[in-house]
Amino acid sequence: MARKNPQVEAEAEVEIEDEDESRIEVGKPKTWAAGIPGVLHSMGPALKDMGVNRTRKTLLAMNQRDGFDCMSCAWPDPDHRKTFEFCENGAKAVTWEATPITVDSHFWAQNPVSELRTKSEYWLGQQGRLTEPVYKPAGKDYYEPVSWAEAFRIIARKLNSLDSPDEASFYTSGRTSNEAAFSYQLFVRAFGTNNLPDCSNMCHESTGWAMGQTLGIGKSTIVYDDFGKADLIIIMGQNPGTNHPRMLTALEEAKNNGAQIVAVNPLPEAGLRRYKNPQEVKGIIGSGTEIADQFLQIRLGGDMALLQAICKRVLDAEDANPGTVLDHEFIQEHCQGLEELKAHLARLDEGAVLTATGLRLEEIDELADRYLRAERVIITWAMGLTQQKKGVAAIKEVINLLLLRGNIGKPGAGASPIRGHSNVQGDRTMGIWEQMPPVFLDALEKEFGFNPPREHGADAVQTIQKMRDGAMKVFVALGGNLVAAISDTTAAEAAMENLDMSVQISTKLNRSHTVVGKEALILPTMGRTEIDRQASGEQFVSVEDTVCAVHPSWGKVEPVAPNLLSEVAIVSRLAQATLDGKVAVDWAGFERDYDLVREHISHVVAGCEDYNQRIRQDGGFVLANGPRDSRTFHTPTGKAVFTVNDLEHVQCPPGRLILQTMRSHDQFNTTIYGHNDRYRGIKKGRQVVFVNPEDLTELGLADGQYVDVHGEHHDNQERVLRNYRLVSYPTARGCAAAYYPEANVLVPLDSVADGSNTPVSKHVIVRLEPTGG
């Protein structure tokens, strides 16, 4: 039974029921985003679940200079912030975390793990905040409350019994603060392994590989204000209206300043059609702002072909008018590889481009003309590019196009990958990566006096494979929900159950608490919204957003339970119990005063010198970025690199479709806030597959019919979604879409992007078979 904490709200028992998928309703997709409905969907649940006082303290403090950083995305904050500097999804995330509903001790005796496993992500999350450590012994089906000291003793004993530290893996969620992330990676490396997979392995790893090899840094080369200075913004493979709604305000400002915007996506997204800003009069009583000047409804996997075609048109324009199109001064001083790129694109097959993209020649020419007329261009992207088989190559083509006209390192121009998790970029900066470079490890050794392991560790996909093969015995997760987030759900769950022990550090229940090792523990932690008091006083943490801005985050409401520990405290106590003085680190000092953690960060992490002083500046500080700040490139030659990438598009057999996984509007990653997808017209259900009406006719299927969705892969293993409702929807021809994480079952574990090893969730060949409903 879930219960409201009487110290926070009046006590009341709460019963949560799952949505009945048979009641699903399908309406017309929306043609605009936000507006008054966005406000109502933000404030209604917050007031209902948290009450007036808790809602006021949280929402009015979100993304403010003296408040806490929103946990729903990594979108940057403008210098001049509004009173309501949050979006609908941010409000949902706060309501989800700061709810006064808690899981009491009786819950565990009443709900065996086998029964919890039958529940949905929605039901699990709605049970409320976790408040006490619990332990499931081997051979038992129930979690049992234990003390913090006993929980750490159990974990430390298991870790120290392993034959090798590499038999353990330590996962990290992108919500983890810089201080907790730095402490965590320090503990893990002191323990003796680089097995530090994180959620970035499944999302922007392709970005890091592509940009690192071409520009020398895997991060955005723009700042927030560049959007308002751009002439052209090309948005590829992302849905700002749902995944980072505050971006729509920046796009509206860019439009008001004269920018053109082009959307490249297999699906028409409401937020990229029209935006009604609820903080402006025209967003309430007017028609709002039309966002996209051009919409290219590209076939899944066709982005690399489109970008190569635009690059070729730029080079052809230069040949026709020598010296007037390319930025020769920039290229000569800062770039290499142009001649190889020219020779490669001279052989580009236009027919193959049209086949790969599904676009018309006139559409490609129109985008090329827009690019040629613009002096300052931003290209921004998300999972639609990174989760392709050729995702790394596609992003390298983004860089090729930007470099040709010098659109790197000048105001209003640059490469802009948009991170979804609120601090996934900061975690990587702090050392959460299985492949940290020697310079970081050398600094760690100098600071703490031990030699950290040098051999690369396992990423997220490799971790599941090692669990499956018995090479990984213990899994510890600092946040997140890996078993639901990773590809090939059936294989991932079997691998997780093959563990000796699984440990989850969490705020609320999720699937990874129900699919567990022989032994399992849940350690409850404080949320970002909550006041963190330690022995030295009230603490703050810091985060890094998607444009490299680092700023503090202060909790504003009382913790939902007195027994909760912060992430820093949990990591520090686990390190003390496990390492037992093995390395000279003042773990107790880390917990007592986070300034000590930041002092060490300033000595280890490049760009974070004088961290304690700079983080206390108004608004924090921005990390140095060579390509953006000075057109310097930390590549082997010191120059930005034009790359040659062989065109390869998705081959789809007759009678099959290419499926992509995606979020609904009522979710954040694997967290399900509700069963509606307002912008796509879906209510009271998630078991749907979106298919173009012409494809339905060609396949002999009908809107509203129920089908089994079979994934087809070379290993011939059965991967299927049962009894899904077909929704006639204006997708690109030959393409389909279904919701993540449910559709992850269709994505094979070995189907990964070349180079980055990111699961290929935007390239799933499927067959639809009628089920009869």
N, C-alpha and C positions, 0 to 999 in steps of 0.2 A: 504494500500500500504506500503510495506517495503521500506526503503530508507537507502542508505549508509550515514553515518555521515560525513558531509563535513569537519569536523575538523580532521577526521582520514584518509579518502580517498576522491577521487573525487566523487562528488554527482552523484548518478545514481539510478533510480528506478529499483526495482527488482521484477520480476514476478516469482512465484514458482508454478509449477504444480505437482500434485500427479502422481505417477507411475500408468500406466494402467496395471492391473494384467493380462489382456488378452495377453500381449506381453511377458510374462515370458519365459525365455530361461533356459533349463536344460542341463548341460554338465557333463563331468566326474569329479568326486572329485579329488582334488589335493593330491599328495603323499608327498609333502614337504611344509614347511612354510617359510615365510619371503623372503630373497633374494632381488634381484633388484625390483621385483614387490612390495614388501613391502615398499621400499624407494619411488617408484613412487607414490604409493597410499598415502604415508605420505605427501610428499612435494607438489604434484600437487595441491590438494585442498587448502592447506595452502597458496601457492603463489597466486592462483587464487582468493581466498576469502579475504585474509588479506593483500596481497601485500608483496613486498620484505622486507621492513623495519620492519613491524609488525611481519612477520614470523621470521626474524632474532632475534628480541628482545625476542620472546616467546620461540621458540623451542630450541635455544641455552642456554636458562636459565632454561629449565625444568630439574628438579631433580639434579641441581647443588647446591653446598653448599651455594652460595649466590643468588640462584634463587628461583623458586616456585615449590611446590610439584605437581606432576602430579595428575590430578583429575580422571583419568580413572581406576586406581586400587591401591591397597595398597601394591604392591610389594616393598620390601626393596631396598635400594640403597647400592651398594658396596662401600667399603672404597676408592678404586681407580676408579674414575669415568671417563668414556670416554667423548669426546666432544659431541657426539650425544647420550646422555643418555636418549633416549626415543624410543618408538616403534610406529608402525603404528596407533594403537588405541589411544595412547597418543597424537599423532599429530592431529588425528581427534577430540579428545576432546578439545584441545586448539583452533583449528580452529572454532569449534562450539561455544565456549565461547567468544573468542576474536574477532569474526567477527565485522567489522565496520557497518554492516547492523543493523538498529534500527527500532523499531515500532514507528511511529509518532502518533500525537494526532488524526489525521483524521481517523486512522485505526479503532478506537473504534466505531465511528458513522457509519462507512461503514460495520461493521461486527457484527451483533447481536450474542448474545451467542448461540442461537439456531442454527445459521448458522455455527459458529465455531465448534459446537459439531459434525457436519457432516465431519469435516476435519480429516485427519490422523495425527498421532504423527509426522511423517516426515514433513508434510506441516506446522504444527503449529511451530515446531522448526526452520524451515527455514525462518520464518517471521522476525527473528532478535531479538536483545536484547531489553528487556523492559526498559523504561527510566523514567516513571512517575507512581505514584500511581493511581489506578483506582478503582472505586466503582460501583457495580451493586445494586441499591436499590431493595427492595422487590417489586414484581409486574412488574418490568421492564425487558427488554430483552437486554439491552445495558450496557456495562461498561462506566463510565464517568470519565474523569480525575478529581482528587481532589488534594488538597495540602497534604503534609505530616502531618501537624498538624491536619487537618480534618480527615485524615485516622486513625490516632491514637485515636482521640476522638471517632470516630464511633465504633472502636473495643473495647475500654475501657468501653464505655457506655453499650455495649452488654454484655461483660464479667461480669461487676458489677451488671447487672440486673438478673443474674442467681440465682436460688434458692439455688444452691450448686456449689462450684468450680468443683466438680466431673462431672458436666454437660458439661465441656469443656475438649477437648483433644488437646495435643500439640505434634505434630509429628516432627521428625527430620530426615533429609537425612544424609548419610554418608559423604557427601562433606563438611559438616559444620566443621569449625575449632575448636580446643580445647577452644579457648577464647570465641567464640560465643556459643559453647555448654555449657560451665560452666555457662555463664551468663543466658542462656535460662533456664536451669534446676533450677537455683536459682530463677529466676522470677516465674516459674511455681509453685515451692514449696512454695514460699512466697505468691503466689495467693491462694494456699491451696489444691493442688491436686498432686498425683503421676501419673496422666495420661500422661505418656511420652513414647508412642510407638515410635519405630524407624525402619529403614529398616533392622536392624539385626534380628528383630522378624521374618522376612520372609526368612532369609538366614542362618546365622550361629548360631541361637539360640540353635539348637540341639548340636552344638559343645560346647557352653558355659555350657549347662546342663551336658553333658557327662563328659567333662574334669573337671568341677568344682567338681563333685561328686567323681571322681576317683583320680585326682591330686591336687585338691584344687585351681586351676586357669584355666580359660577358654581361655587361650592364647597359642600361639606357644611356644614350649620349645626348640627352636633352634634359632640361629642367621644366618645371610646370609652366613658366611664363612663355616658353617657346611655342606652345599651342596657339597663344594669342598673336604670335608674330608670323605664323606660317602662311604661305600662299596656297599650299595644297597639303591635305592630310589624307593619306591612303590607309584605310583600316582593313586589315586582312585577318580572317579567321577568328573573329571575336564578336561578342555580343555585349556591348557596354550596358545596355538597358537592364540586364539582369546581373551580370557578373561584376561590374564596377560602375553603378549608375551615376556616381558623381562625375565621371568622365563626361557625361552629357553636358554638364554645365560648362566645362572647358571647351567642348566642341561648339556649343552655342556662342560662347565668347569669340571663338575663332571665326565663326560664320559672320557675326556682327562686325568683325574687323576686315571682312572681305575674303576670307579663305574659302576655297572650294574643298569639298569632302567627297571621297569616293569610297564606297563600301564594296568589299570583295568577300562573298560568303555564299555557301550553297543554300542558305535559308534567308528569306527576308526577315529582318529583325525589327520589331516595332521601334526600338530606341534609335535605330539608324534611319528611320523614315521621318519621324517627327517627334520633337521633344517639347513637352509643356512643363516649363520650369515652375514649380509650385511656389517659388519665392518671388515671382514676378507677376504683374497684373495680366500680361498677355498669356501667361501659362495657366491662369485660372479662368478668365473669361474670354480669352482669345484663342486663336488656332495654334499658338505655339510657334516653334521654329522648325522649318524643314531642314533636316540634317544632311542627308546624302544628295549631292548633285548628280551622281551616277551610281548605279547599282549593278555590279557585275556578278551575276548568279553563276558562279564557277562550279564545275564538276569537282567532286572530292578528289584531292590529289593533283589538281591541275595548276596549283599556284606557281610551281617552279617554271612550268611552260609559259605561263602568262608573263612572269617577270623576265624570262629570257627574251620573249617577243618584244617587250617594251625596251629592254636594253639594246636589242638589235635595231629598233627604230631610232633610238637616240644616236647610235653609231652611224646609221645610214644618213641621218640628218646632218651629222658632222661631215660626212663624205661629200654631201651635196653643198654644204656651206662651210668650208674648212675654217677652223679657228673661231667659230661663232657659237658652238653648241657645248662642247666639252669644256670643263674647267681645267685648261692645260697647265696653268701655273700650279694649281693644287695637285694635280696628278703627277707632274714632273717632280715636285718637291716631296710629296708625301706618299706616293703610291708605287706599286710594282705589279707587273703582270698584265698590263693593258693589251699588249700586242697578242698575247696568247688568247685572251678573251675575244678579241676581234676575229682572229682566225677561227676560233671555235664557233662563234655565233654566225659567221658568214655561211656556215653549212647548216644553219637551223632550218628544219623542215616545217614550213608553215602549216602544212596539212596535219602533221603530228601535233602541232600546237592547238589547232582547232579541235582535234579529237580529244586531246587531254583536257582542255578547258571546258569544252561544250559551249564556247562563246562564238559569237559572230565576228567576222573580221572587222566590221565597223566599230564594234564595242572596244576592241583592242586598240584600234587606231585612235579612238576618242580619248582613251586613257593616256596613250602616248602623247597626244597633242596637249593634254592638260599638263603632263609632266614637263614637256619642253617649254611651255609658256610660264611655268612657275620658277621663281628664283629661290624660294625657300620651301623645302619639302620635308615633311615628317612621314615616315612609314611606321605604322604601329601594328602589332600582331599579338596573338595569344595562342591557345591550344590548337586552333584550326590549322596552324602551320607546324607547330612543334610535334604533334602526335601523328605525323605522316611518316611513311617508310623513308621518304627522302626529305624529311624535315630539316636536317642539317643543311643539305644542299639548297633547299628552298630559301632558307634564311641567308645563306651565302649569296644567293641571287638578289635578295633585298639589299645587301651591302654593296654588291656590284652596281646596282642601279643608283644608289645614293652617291657612291664614289664618283661616278661618271661626271656628275655636274657639281661636285664639291659640296654635297649636302650633308657633310659631317663637320662639326666644329664651327658652326656659325649660327647666329640667332635664328630661331624659327625653323631649324632643319635638324634632322638626325634620325637615328634608329631608336625606336621606342617599344621594346617588349614590355607588355603589361603583366606584372605578376598578380596572381589571384590571392595567394595567402598573404596575410598582413605583414609577416616578417620573414618570409622564406628567403629573401635576398640578404637580410641581416644575418640570418643563421649561417649562410654560406660564408659571408664576410668573417664571421666569428670562428670559422673552422669546421663547420658541420659539412663535411664532404669526405667521401672515401678516398679521394685522390688529391688531397691538399698538396701544393707544391713544396719543394724542399725549403724554400726561403721561409715559409711559415713554420715548418717543423724545426728548422734551425733556431728560429726566434723562440719557439717554445722550449727547446732544450736549453738555450742560454738563460731564459727567465727562471726556469724551475729546476734545472740541474739534473734532468734525466733524459735519456735518449729515446724519443718517441719512435714507434715502429715506422719503418719506411716503405714497406710493401703495401701496395694499394689494397683497400678493403673491398667488400662486396656492396654493390648498389642495391636498390629495392628489388629488381627482378632477380638478380643473382642471389640475394638473400632467400627468396622463396625457393629458388632452385636448390640451394644448399640445405634448407630445411627439409625439402622433399627427399633429398639424397642422404639425409642423416648426418651431414657434415656440420650442421648448425644445431646446437642443443638448447640455447637460451636466447630469448628475444625480449628486449626491454624497449618500450616505446615511451618517449617523452611527448605525450599528446598524440593526436592523429587516430587513424582507423585503417591501418594498412590492409587488413584482410578484405575490407570492402573496397578500398581505393585501388588496389592493384588489379592487374588483368587476370583473366582465366580463373574466375572465382572458385570453381570446383577444385582445381589444382592447388590454389592458394590455401583453401580451407583444409585440404588434406595435409598440406605441408605444415601448417600451423599446428595441427593436432599431432604431428610427428615430433614436436618439441618435448624436451624434458620440462621446461618451464617457460611461461610467458608472463610478462609484467607490463601493466598498462598504467601510466600516470595520466589521470584524466579528471575532467570536471563533471562529465555525465556519461551515462552508459552508451555504448555503441556495439556494433557487430563484433568488434575485436575482443570484447569482454565475454562473448558467448562461444566463440570458436577459439579454443585455448589449448595450451600444452597439458601434459599430464598433471603438472602443478601450475597454478595460476594465482596471480595477485593483482589487485587493483589498489592503487595509491591515489587518494583524492587530493586534488590541488586547488589552490585559489585561482580565481579568474582575473583577467586584466581589469575588470571593473571594480575590484575589491581593494580596500585599504590594506596595505601590507605593513604591519608593525613588527619590527624586530628589536633586538636588545638595544641598538643604538638609536632607535626612533623609527619614524615612518619612512618607508623606502619608496623609491621610484625605479622603474626599469626603462630601457631604451629600445627603440626599433629603427629599422631602416626601410624607407618606402621604395617604390619602384624607380625613382629618379635619384637615388643615392643620398637622400636627405635623412639625417639621423636626428631623432628628437626624443624627449622624455615622455613617459606615460605614467600618470598617477591614478591609482584607484580612488574611487569616490564614494563607495557605499560599504557598509559593514559586511564582512564575510558572512555567508549563510550559516556557518557553523564554527564554533570556537576551536575545533580540533584540526582544522585545515592547515596544511603547510603550503608555503609558496614553492614554485618550481625550483628556485635557487636553494631553498632549505632542503627539499627532498634530495636533490642531486648531491648537496654537500654531505648530508647524513649518510647517503648510500656510499659515497666515496670513502668516508671515514670508516664505515663498517667493513667495506670490501678491501681497501688498500692497507689499512692498519699501519699507517706510517711509512708505507713503501716509498712515497715521494714526499718531499718537503713542501707541502702546500697547507696553508692555514685554512682548512675547510670550515672550521667553526667561525673563523673571521669572515669568510665569504657570506655565511648565513647572517652573521651579526650586522654587517655593514656592507652594502653592495658597492660602496665606493672602493673597497679593496679589490673587488672583481674588476671594476673599471680601471683601476690603477695598473693591474696586470695587463688588461686589454691594451692600454696605451703603450706598453712596452713590446707587445707581441704583434698586434695587428697593424699593418701598414695603413697609414692615413688616419689612425685613431690616436695620434700623439696628443697629450694633454686632454685626455678624454673627459675627465671629471670637470675640468674647467669649461671646455667647449660645449658639453652637453647641457650645461646650465646657462648658456647664452640664450637670449630670447629666440625661441624657435629651433634651438639646437644648432647643427652645422651640416654642411654638405661635404661628402667625401670627394676627394680629388678624383678626376676622371680625365685621363690624358687626351682621348679623342675629342671630348667636349671642350675642355678648358684650353688646350694649347695645340691641338692637332698633333699630338705625339702618340705613337703607337708602340706598345710594348710587345712587338712581334720579334722573331729572331733577327730580322733585318732592320727593325725600327721603322718600317713602313707599313701602311695599310695594303692589304693584298686583294687584288682582283683574282677570282678563282674560276676555274673551268670545271663545269659540272655536267656530266652526261645526262641528257633528258631521259626520264623514265616515268611513264604514267601508269595508273592503275588499270590492269587488264581485268575486265569483268565478263565472264562467260554469258552466253544468251540465257535469258530466263532468270538471271540473278541481279541483285542490286548491291551497291556499295553503301554500307551503313556507317554512320558516325554516332558516337555516344555524346551526350550533352547534358547540361543541367536544365532543370525546370526553374521557373521563377521563384518557387517556394523552397529553395534549398541553397546551402553553401557547401560545396564539395560533397562529402557523404552525409552531411547533416540535413535531415529533411524537416523543414518547418511546417509543412502542410502538403496536401495532395492536389494543389491547384497550380496551373501554369497560365496565369491570367493573360499574358500577352499572346499566347498561342491558342487560347480558347479552350483549354482543358480544365475541367473541374472534377473533383472527387475521385481522382485516380491517376496512376502513373504507368499502368501496363498498356502502353500504346506504342505504335510504330507509325511514323509519319512517312507517307509515300506520295509522290506526284500523281495526280489523277490520271494522266496519260499512261503512266507506268502501270497503274492499277488495271486499266482497261486492257493493256497489252498482255498483262499476266493473267487475265481472266478473273480478277478479284474485284471486290466492291468495298466502298467506304462503309465502315461499321462492321465489316466481316471480322471474324476472329481467326487468327492464324498462329501456327508455331513458326518461330523465326529460327532457322537452322544456320549456324555458322559453318562455312566451308573452308577447310585449311588442308595443307598437304599431309598432315599427320592423320587425317581421317578420323579423329576423335569426335565423338558427338558433343556438340555444344549447342544448346537450344533454349530459347525462351518460350514457354508454353502459354497458349491461350491469350495472345495479345490482340488488342483491338486495332484494326487498320483505321488510320485517319487520313483522309484525302487532304493533302496539304501542298502548297506551292514550293516544294523542294526543287532542286536542280534535277533534271531528267536523269534517270538511272541511279539516283541517290535516295537514301532513306536515313531516318534518324530515330533514336530511342534514348531513353533516359539512363544516365549514369547514376548510381553504380549498378543498377539492376542488369544493364546490358553488358557489363564487364565479363559476364560468363561467356560471351561470344568472342572475346579477344584472346587469342592463344598466348601463352606465356612467352613463347619464342618469337612472336611477331613484334619486333622492335625496330626502332629507327636506326638506320645505318650510322654508326659512330657514337651516338648518345645513349643507346640501349633503352630509350623511352618507349613504353608500350604504344603500339600503333592503334589508337582508338578511333582514328578517322579513316580507316582503310580496312573495313571488315566485309568480306564477301558473304552475302546471305541469300538463302532460299526461303521463300514464304510458302508454307503449306497450310491449306484450310484445316481448321479443327472442328468446325461446326458450332462453336460458341458455347 
